[in-house]
Amino acid sequence: MMLEGLLYKVLEKGEGFARIQLLPESPIYASHFPGFPVTPGVTLVQMGLELMGKKLLSSKDIKFIVPVLPSKEGTILRYEWSYPEEARADVSVFLADGTLCAKMSLGV
């Protein structure tokens, strides 16, 4: 399932990074969790894969450090990625204020 347009829109994309805006009206937030919406961790991974144009083959290490909450204005996230080894991507996800919210090492 592609999440672009359903959960986020791309604001800027370049070599090894992208800035996105979460869509607070997304139906994903209606069920995760009612009354206290939180961006599901699996969607943070999927959005990174979509931004890199890769498919997940494996995951070595995924850490969700702070919850990503939707805001009425649309939460801004910055994804940064690199390929330290063939078929592996290291991805970091930051809130607009620079707070690290997730890190992952993915087989792609």
Residue frames as a rotation matrix with the C-alpha (Angstrom) as fourth column:
MET 1
0.581 0.814 0.000 0.00
0.814 -0.581 0.000 0.00
0.000 0.000 -1.000 0.00
MET 2
-0.435 -0.667 0.605 1.34
0.636 -0.703 -0.318 3.41
0.638 0.246 0.730 -0.94
LEU 3
0.021 0.399 -0.917 0.96
0.953 -0.284 -0.102 5.94
-0.302 -0.872 -0.386 1.86
GLU 4
-0.915 -0.335 -0.226 1.79
0.249 -0.907 0.339 9.05
-0.319 0.254 0.913 -0.17
GLY 5
-0.692 0.707 0.146 -1.42
-0.308 -0.472 0.826 11.01
0.653 0.527 0.544 -0.53
LEU 6
0.275 0.774 -0.571 -3.12
0.304 0.493 0.815 8.93
0.912 -0.398 -0.100 2.16
LEU 7
0.618 -0.130 -0.775 -0.86
0.785 0.066 0.615 9.70
-0.029 -0.989 0.143 5.16
TYR 8
0.046 -0.691 -0.721 1.67
0.376 -0.657 0.653 12.24
-0.925 -0.301 0.230 3.88
LYS 9
0.958 0.050 0.283 2.69
0.283 -0.324 -0.903 14.59
0.046 0.945 -0.324 1.11
VAL 10
0.070 -0.997 0.026 6.25
0.989 0.073 0.125 15.30
-0.127 0.017 0.992 -0.01
LEU 11
0.844 0.151 -0.514 7.40
0.188 -0.982 0.022 18.87
-0.502 -0.115 -0.857 0.53
GLU 12
0.468 -0.793 -0.391 11.00
-0.884 -0.421 -0.204 18.49
-0.003 0.441 -0.898 -0.64
LYS 13
0.857 -0.243 0.454 13.18
0.161 0.964 0.212 15.62
-0.489 -0.109 0.866 -1.79
GLY 14
0.533 -0.760 -0.372 16.86
-0.834 -0.400 -0.380 15.46
0.140 0.513 -0.847 -2.62
GLU 15
0.105 -0.618 -0.779 19.84
-0.219 0.750 -0.625 13.14
0.970 0.236 -0.057 -2.53
GLY 16
-0.583 -0.399 -0.707 19.57
0.442 0.575 -0.689 11.22
0.682 -0.714 -0.159 0.75
PHE 17
-0.885 0.321 -0.339 16.80
0.211 -0.373 -0.904 13.27
-0.416 -0.871 0.262 2.34
ALA 18
-0.448 0.799 0.401 13.14
0.427 -0.204 0.881 14.25
0.786 0.566 -0.250 2.14
ARG 19
-0.943 0.332 0.022 10.80
-0.198 -0.507 -0.839 16.54
-0.268 -0.795 0.544 4.04
ILE 20
-0.595 0.800 -0.077 7.20
0.440 0.404 0.802 15.43
0.673 0.443 -0.592 4.33
GLN 21
-0.691 0.509 0.513 4.02
-0.713 -0.598 -0.366 16.70
0.121 -0.619 0.776 5.92
LEU 22
-0.897 0.442 0.016 1.67
0.418 0.859 -0.297 14.28
-0.145 -0.259 -0.955 7.65
LEU 23
-0.569 0.793 0.217 -1.99
-0.253 -0.420 0.872 14.59
0.782 0.442 0.439 6.71
PRO 24
-0.909 0.126 0.397 -3.90
-0.390 0.074 -0.918 14.85
-0.145 -0.989 -0.018 10.01
GLU 25
0.044 0.997 -0.062 -7.20
-0.943 0.021 -0.332 13.90
-0.330 0.073 0.941 8.33
SER 26
-0.551 -0.330 -0.766 -5.79
-0.644 0.753 0.139 10.51
0.531 0.570 -0.627 7.26
PRO 27
0.552 0.825 -0.119 -8.10
-0.593 0.490 0.639 7.58
0.586 -0.282 0.760 8.11
ILE 28
-0.058 -0.662 -0.748 -5.08
0.302 0.702 -0.645 5.82
0.951 -0.263 0.159 9.62
TYR 29
-0.861 -0.321 0.394 -5.36
-0.212 -0.477 -0.853 8.10
0.462 -0.818 0.343 12.66
ALA 30
0.040 0.966 0.256 -9.01
-0.846 -0.104 0.523 7.18
0.531 -0.238 0.813 13.23
SER 31
0.839 0.301 -0.453 -8.00
-0.107 0.908 0.406 3.68
0.533 -0.292 0.794 14.35
HIS 32
0.225 -0.846 -0.482 -4.54
0.850 0.413 -0.327 4.32
0.476 -0.336 0.812 15.81
PHE 33
-0.761 0.461 -0.457 -5.62
0.641 0.642 -0.420 5.32
0.099 -0.613 -0.784 18.48
PRO 34
0.099 0.881 0.464 -9.17
0.593 -0.426 0.683 6.71
0.799 0.208 -0.564 18.82
GLY 35
0.935 0.341 -0.100 -9.05
0.296 -0.594 0.748 9.88
0.196 -0.729 -0.656 20.90
PHE 36
0.532 -0.832 -0.158 -5.23
-0.342 -0.382 0.859 9.96
-0.775 -0.403 -0.487 20.96
PRO 37
0.998 -0.063 -0.003 -3.87
0.022 0.391 -0.920 9.58
0.059 0.918 0.391 17.41
VAL 38
0.222 -0.972 0.083 -0.28
-0.396 -0.012 0.918 8.38
-0.891 -0.237 -0.387 17.01
THR 39
0.373 -0.189 -0.909 1.55
-0.913 0.101 -0.395 7.69
0.166 0.977 -0.134 13.75
PRO 40
0.951 0.013 0.308 2.05
-0.099 0.959 0.265 3.90
-0.292 -0.282 0.914 13.63
GLY 41
0.136 -0.990 0.047 5.69
-0.422 -0.015 0.906 2.80
-0.896 -0.143 -0.420 13.64
VAL 42
-0.102 -0.142 0.985 5.19
0.649 0.741 0.174 0.54
-0.754 0.657 0.016 10.65
THR 43
0.810 0.429 0.399 4.06
0.581 -0.499 -0.643 3.55
-0.077 0.753 -0.654 8.62
LEU 44
0.659 -0.672 -0.338 7.27
-0.497 -0.726 0.475 5.42
-0.565 -0.145 -0.812 9.52
VAL 45
-0.290 -0.746 0.600 9.19
0.032 0.619 0.785 2.50
-0.957 0.247 -0.155 8.00
GLN 46
0.154 0.443 0.883 6.94
0.871 0.361 -0.333 2.32
-0.467 0.820 -0.330 4.93
MET 47
0.957 0.192 -0.217 7.18
0.094 -0.914 -0.396 6.07
-0.274 0.358 -0.892 4.28
GLY 48
0.202 -0.964 -0.175 10.98
-0.540 -0.259 0.801 5.82
-0.817 -0.068 -0.573 4.35
LEU 49
-0.350 -0.283 0.893 10.93
0.441 0.791 0.423 2.96
-0.826 0.542 -0.152 1.86
GLU 50
0.573 0.641 0.511 8.63
0.771 -0.209 -0.602 4.91
-0.279 0.739 -0.613 -0.45
LEU 51
0.857 -0.263 -0.443 10.82
-0.264 -0.963 0.061 8.01
-0.442 0.065 -0.895 -0.25
MET 52
-0.172 -0.981 0.092 13.92
-0.495 0.167 0.853 5.96
-0.852 0.101 -0.514 -1.12
GLY 53
0.338 0.375 -0.863 12.08
-0.937 0.217 -0.273 4.01
0.085 0.901 0.425 -3.82
LYS 54
-0.718 -0.651 -0.247 13.06
-0.587 0.757 -0.287 0.70
0.373 -0.061 -0.926 -2.20
LYS 55
0.493 0.787 -0.370 11.37
-0.397 0.582 0.709 -2.48
0.774 -0.203 0.600 -1.00
LEU 56
0.208 -0.359 0.910 11.98
-0.968 0.058 0.244 -3.97
-0.141 -0.931 -0.336 2.42
LEU 57
0.132 -0.248 -0.960 13.95
-0.367 0.887 -0.280 -7.20
0.921 0.390 0.026 2.37
SER 58
0.112 -0.120 -0.986 14.85
0.820 0.572 0.023 -7.33
0.561 -0.811 0.162 6.07
SER 59
0.624 -0.011 0.782 15.26
-0.338 -0.906 0.257 -5.17
0.705 -0.424 -0.568 9.12
LYS 60
-0.172 -0.797 -0.578 18.24
0.438 0.464 -0.770 -5.32
0.882 -0.386 0.269 11.42
ASP 61
-0.621 -0.102 -0.777 17.48
0.765 -0.294 -0.573 -2.63
-0.170 -0.950 0.260 13.95
ILE 62
-0.197 0.620 0.760 14.47
0.331 -0.687 0.647 -0.33
0.923 0.379 -0.070 14.27
LYS 63
-0.610 -0.014 -0.792 14.08
0.783 -0.165 -0.600 2.07
-0.123 -0.986 0.111 17.19
PHE 64
0.179 0.711 0.680 11.13
0.482 -0.665 0.570 4.37
0.857 0.226 -0.462 17.77
ILE 65
-0.686 -0.673 -0.278 12.43
0.585 -0.284 -0.759 7.02
0.432 -0.683 0.588 20.14
VAL 66
-0.790 0.533 -0.303 9.55
-0.127 -0.626 -0.769 9.49
-0.600 -0.569 0.562 20.54
PRO 67
-0.100 0.828 0.552 5.97
0.760 0.421 -0.495 9.22
-0.642 0.370 -0.671 19.34
VAL 68
-0.987 -0.102 0.127 5.03
0.162 -0.674 0.720 11.07
0.012 0.731 0.682 16.16
LEU 69
-0.279 0.926 -0.255 1.76
0.595 -0.042 -0.802 12.85
-0.754 -0.376 -0.539 16.79
PRO 70
-0.267 0.250 0.931 -0.35
0.874 -0.344 0.343 14.46
0.406 0.905 -0.127 14.07
SER 71
-0.660 0.110 -0.744 -1.02
0.351 -0.830 -0.434 18.18
-0.665 -0.547 0.509 14.41
LYS 72
0.431 0.900 -0.069 -3.83
0.408 -0.263 -0.874 20.25
-0.805 0.348 -0.480 12.90
GLU 73
0.462 -0.346 -0.817 -1.24
-0.669 -0.741 -0.065 22.06
-0.583 0.576 -0.573 10.76
GLY 74
0.951 -0.171 -0.258 0.30
-0.054 0.728 -0.684 18.78
0.304 0.664 0.683 9.59
THR 75
0.653 -0.742 0.149 3.41
-0.090 0.119 0.989 17.51
-0.752 -0.659 0.011 11.39
ILE 76
0.698 -0.536 -0.475 6.60
-0.635 -0.159 -0.756 17.98
0.329 0.829 -0.451 9.37
LEU 77
0.723 -0.526 0.447 9.15
0.093 0.715 0.693 15.15
-0.684 -0.460 0.566 9.31
ARG 78
0.385 -0.693 -0.609 12.61
-0.922 -0.256 -0.292 14.99
0.047 0.674 -0.738 7.79
TYR 79
0.916 -0.166 0.366 13.93
0.145 0.986 0.083 11.65
-0.375 -0.023 0.927 6.57
GLU 80
0.289 -0.884 -0.368 17.66
-0.954 -0.298 -0.033 11.18
-0.080 0.361 -0.929 6.04
TRP 81
0.885 0.019 0.465 19.18
-0.037 0.999 0.030 8.02
-0.464 -0.044 0.885 4.60
SER 82
0.051 -0.893 -0.447 22.47
-0.989 -0.107 0.101 6.58
-0.138 0.437 -0.889 3.47
TYR 83
0.935 0.168 -0.312 23.68
-0.253 0.934 -0.254 3.28
0.248 0.316 0.916 2.08
PRO 84
0.343 -0.864 0.368 26.71
-0.866 -0.139 0.480 2.24
-0.364 -0.483 -0.796 4.18
GLU 85
-0.636 -0.467 0.614 26.70
-0.177 0.863 0.474 -1.22
-0.751 0.193 -0.631 2.62
GLU 86
-0.802 0.384 -0.459 25.24
-0.451 0.117 0.885 -2.70
0.393 0.916 0.079 -0.52
ALA 87
-0.239 0.845 -0.479 21.58
0.212 0.526 0.823 -3.62
0.948 0.095 -0.305 0.04
ARG 88
-0.104 0.245 -0.964 21.40
0.994 0.041 -0.097 -1.78
0.016 -0.969 -0.248 3.39
ALA 89
-0.078 0.140 0.987 19.93
0.210 -0.966 0.153 1.62
0.975 0.219 0.046 4.20
ASP 90
-0.573 -0.055 -0.817 20.37
0.815 -0.140 -0.562 3.50
-0.084 -0.989 0.126 7.45
VAL 91
-0.145 0.672 0.726 17.42
0.415 -0.625 0.661 5.83
0.898 0.397 -0.188 7.96
SER 92
-0.781 -0.002 -0.625 16.82
0.587 -0.345 -0.733 8.53
-0.214 -0.939 0.270 10.57
VAL 93
0.001 0.861 0.509 13.53
0.694 -0.367 0.619 10.38
0.720 0.353 -0.598 11.05
PHE 94
-0.848 -0.354 -0.394 13.43
0.528 -0.622 -0.578 13.81
-0.041 -0.698 0.714 12.67
LEU 95
0.367 0.892 -0.263 10.67
0.867 -0.430 -0.251 16.14
-0.337 -0.136 -0.932 13.78
ALA 96
0.643 -0.048 0.764 10.79
0.481 -0.751 -0.452 19.71
0.596 0.659 -0.460 12.43
ASP 97
0.880 -0.297 0.371 12.57
-0.465 -0.704 0.537 20.91
0.102 -0.645 -0.757 15.58
GLY 98
0.007 -0.949 -0.316 15.40
-0.786 0.190 -0.588 18.40
0.618 0.253 -0.744 15.00
THR 99
0.001 0.056 0.998 14.24
-0.850 0.526 -0.029 15.82
-0.527 -0.849 0.048 17.56
LEU 100
-0.770 -0.285 -0.571 15.20
-0.538 0.771 0.341 12.30
0.343 0.569 -0.747 16.47
CYS 101
0.072 0.876 0.477 12.06
-0.964 0.183 -0.192 10.19
-0.256 -0.446 0.858 16.55
ALA 102
0.869 0.196 0.455 13.15
-0.126 0.975 -0.181 6.97
-0.479 0.100 0.872 14.78
LYS 103
-0.151 -0.913 -0.380 16.26
-0.940 0.013 0.342 5.15
-0.307 0.409 -0.859 13.52
MET 104
0.738 0.422 0.527 16.35
-0.262 0.898 -0.353 2.08
-0.622 0.123 0.773 11.37
SER 105
-0.516 -0.820 -0.247 18.75
-0.691 0.229 0.686 -0.17
-0.506 0.525 -0.685 9.53
LEU 106
0.486 0.856 0.177 16.91
-0.461 0.424 -0.780 -1.81
-0.742 0.298 0.600 6.66
GLY 107
-0.599 -0.532 0.598 17.81
0.244 0.590 0.770 -4.47
-0.762 0.607 -0.224 4.13
VAL 108
0.351 0.724 -0.593 16.69
-0.359 -0.481 -0.800 -3.05
-0.865 0.494 0.091 0.80
